[in-house]
C-alpha cells in the first residue's frame, strides 16, 4: 500500500512517525520525503484485516491525517 502524507500545515517539526498496525502484526513501514512537507508512506500488509495508521510529527498527531 502506498499513501501520500502532506504535513505542510502541521507546523514546525523535524520528525515524522508513521505507525501501522493490523490485528496481530505491525508491518514494516517506509517513509520517503518527496518534497518539503510531502511524504510517501509505503507498507505491505501481513494479514487480511483493517489496519490503523497513526501519523505524528514530533510526537503530536498530524491534523487531517
Secondary structure, 3 states (H helix, E strand, C coil): CEEEEECCCCCCCCCEEEEEECCCCCCCEEEEEEECCEEEEEECCCCCCCCEEEEEECCEECCCC
